Each structure stands twice: as structure tokens, then as C-alpha cells.
Amino acid sequence: MDAPADYDIKDYAQLTNNWSKDPTAYLDRYYSLYYKTVDTEADPLANSVYVRQSPNKVCVLGIVSPSTDIVKVVMNKKLVGEKVKKNTILCEFKDAQDNVVGHVKAEMEGKLLELNSRLEKEGTSLLANGHHMDTGFIAIILPRVDDTKVQLKGYQTEQEYKATQTARIVNESSRPNLETKSSCVIS
């Protein structure tokens, strides 16, 4: 006969109650989430990224908001196992005409442990169906520096990122629309 459990499952219900509503919620328990907004004026093809950092400092890198123009993902596989720098392009996104419409840079220094091979096979479905924050990650990187403040300098926490995005939206909506044309009647 099995011995009774030495814990009460009800004690853990609060920890897991939103896992069925948010498919990435379980990741919050194991990873710290950071965001880096890139300067698209300096590099129009660059994409903002997120990093999920595990307690052992290994980082899972992904794209924040994938474009709907992406039909193909081309991974730079020769980089796996190599050291990468912040400006190293890990993958390119292509449209239906095979034009490059974006890319993702490493945005940190370290050793590239893995590129997500599923993106080349299922890229558009993973990115378009909201899986860019979990199974649609781009790469796994072992950072050069263990200190998170040094390694992820320029990144924002999830709360800082959301506050910045909210402020940007409010700021944009409060600006006068400069594109409206005024009409002038001369009599």
C-alpha cells in the first residue's frame, strides 16, 4: 500500500493557478525576464529581444514582437559553439520574396550554446502563434560574465519594460497629429 503524501497539493494551487491561462507563466518560476529595446534608426532590420536568465546565468534569447512579414527564418548555424558579441547576427527573417526583413543580434557576449532548430522548420507558426516567448526562442547563450548587472547592462526588467511601453503609448497618443491637413478657403 502506498504511503500518504507528506504534502498537501492545495498548498501549491496558488503557485500554479494561472499556468492554464498563460502558457509562459511557469517560466517565471525558473527564469528572470529582461528586455532590450534596440535602436531601429541605427539598424532598421534589428529586432528588440527578451532574455530569460536561469539561476545558473544561462540566457535564452528571443524576439519580443515578430513581424507578420516573416515567412522564413535563416539561422546562422556556423556560430554554434563559438563566442558571440553583442552585434553578432544570430538569424535573419525573410519575406515571401526572400528579402531580409529583420534580424536578431546576440545583444550580449558569451558562448552560443544552441540555436533553435525548430525555427527553420516551423518558424512562422512558432512566431505568429504567440510562441515567440517560449518554444519560439532564438538562441541559448552562456554569458561571458556571471554578474547579471554587467552582462545584461542596457536591459530592462519586465516591470521597467512594461512601464516604458505604456509611457511611450501614452506619449504617442497625446501628441497632435501632424499629418492632418488643414483646409483654407480663400474668398
SULCOR-V165899 format. One line per field, one symbol per residue. ss: DSSP state (H for helix, E for strand, L for the rest). psi: psi as a letter, one per 40 degrees, with the letter a starting at -180 (. if undefined). burial: 1 if it has 24 or more other ideal C-beta (glycine too) atoms within 12 Angstrom, else 0. A space follows every 50 residues. Layout:
ss->???
psi->???
burial->???
This chain:
ss->LLLLLLLLLHHHHHHHLLLLLLLLHHHHHHEEEEEELLLLLLLLLELLEE EEEELLLEEEEEELLLLLLLLEEEELHHHLLLEELLLLEEEEEELLLLLE EEEEELLLLEEEEEELLHHHHHHHHHHHLLHHHLLLLLEEEEELLLLHHH HLLLLEEHHHHHHHHHHHHHHHHHLLLLLLLLLLLLL
psi->hiiiieihdddedddededddheedddddeihhiihhiheddgdeiiiii hhhideehhhhihdgiieeheihhigdeeheihiidehhdiihiadefih eiihideiiahhdiihdddddfddddddfeeeecefidihhhidhdhddd dfheiiiddddddddddddddddeiiheehhiihhh.
burial->00000000000000000000000100100011111101000000111111 11100011111111111001011111001000010101111111000001 11111111111111110010001101100001111111111110000000 1100110100100000000000000000000000000
